[in-house]
Amino acid sequence: MKKFTIPCDFGGKKAPFDVFIGNPAKGNHPLFFQSAWLAENRGGAIPGEVMESFQKLLALSEKNGVSFEDLCVYALEAANSEKAANKTSTRNEDVEKVKELKNAVKAIFKAEELKSQFDDDFLLLFVRCKNTAGNMHHAVILIRAEKFQEVEALVREEKVVVENLSRYGVIEHLSEGPNLSREVAMRIHQKYQPPQNK
């Protein structure tokens, strides 16, 4: 006989309840008597999907001539493994989002590199942001150096959307997707490359 702890309903509140699985008499639901006892003595109910799952496992064990108890243990282990895999997958996605966010703002040219071209301090920034529909875009904008921390914080907090990007500076390039193409990067570098000292 195997013990399983399942969340049961007690007047709208969920609470764990132990059930014991053995080989039921032919034609009986494996949890019939425990479900009836729970309802009569504790006012609780085993969720319908749990009852259905055990019924299916019983039918499967009878069809394939395998131990019902062992099949239940196997099914529970498989479900737990799947949950763990989903958690790992979600964690990996979160790590990727963090990496993407870390790379959401990068200075292409710093203020001192652009000083020779402007009377004031400017930065040329690569920025990742989404439009109002939630699609990823990337942009290169020219901003005043004093505004860098403010813009960086807004981008990292995902408060900058494509449609209001121009309020932070002059848009040099804007396109869909997360990455700047090599051709565009070269064009921007050529345009803003500080003159070489001879």
ABEGO torsion letter per residue (X at the ends): XBBBBBBBBBGGBBBBBBBBBBBBBBGBBAAAAAAAAAAAAAGBBBBAAAAAAAAAAAAAAAAAGBBAAAAAAAAAAAAAAAAAAAAAAAAAAAAAAAAAAAAABBBABBAAAAAAABABBBBBBBBBBBBAAGBBBBBBBBBBAAAAAAAAAAAAAGABBAAAAAAAEBBABBBBEABBBAAAAAAAAAAABBBBBX
